[in-house]
Amino acid sequence: MKTTPKLLDSPPSETWEDWLAEIDQRMKSKGYRHYHGHIKKESFCYCKTFCGYMIAVLVYDFRELFYSRIGIQYECLLGDNDGRIDLSVSKDITLEQFEAMADTFYQAMKQ
């Protein structure tokens, strides 16, 4: 197995299935809900609503194609009466780092 995404700084796993099972358990323990919906053609995602915004963690399982890896994309969705503003990050950072980034984004945009 190649290097796993940082997401939750999880310990190395022997298989992608083990890593996905660990991530699923840890994301749910942080209050994120698992969805099979497709916001941006991801394999599945985890979402959590905060005060004024929602964070979605999109999981792309590239093993179905030609690559032996799994990719993560973070989304912060702000909704208001005028429309929607999104912050989208595809970088190998932890969930904690993105949650801080999303809160800063929310605070800046609500002014």
Secondary structure as UniProt FT lines:
FT   TURN            8..9
FT   HELIX           16..29
FT   TURN            30..31
FT   STRAND          33..35
FT   STRAND          44..50
FT   TURN            51..52
FT   STRAND          53..61
FT   HELIX           62..64
FT   TURN            65..66
FT   STRAND          70..80
FT   TURN            81..82
FT   STRAND          83..89
FT   HELIX           95..109
//
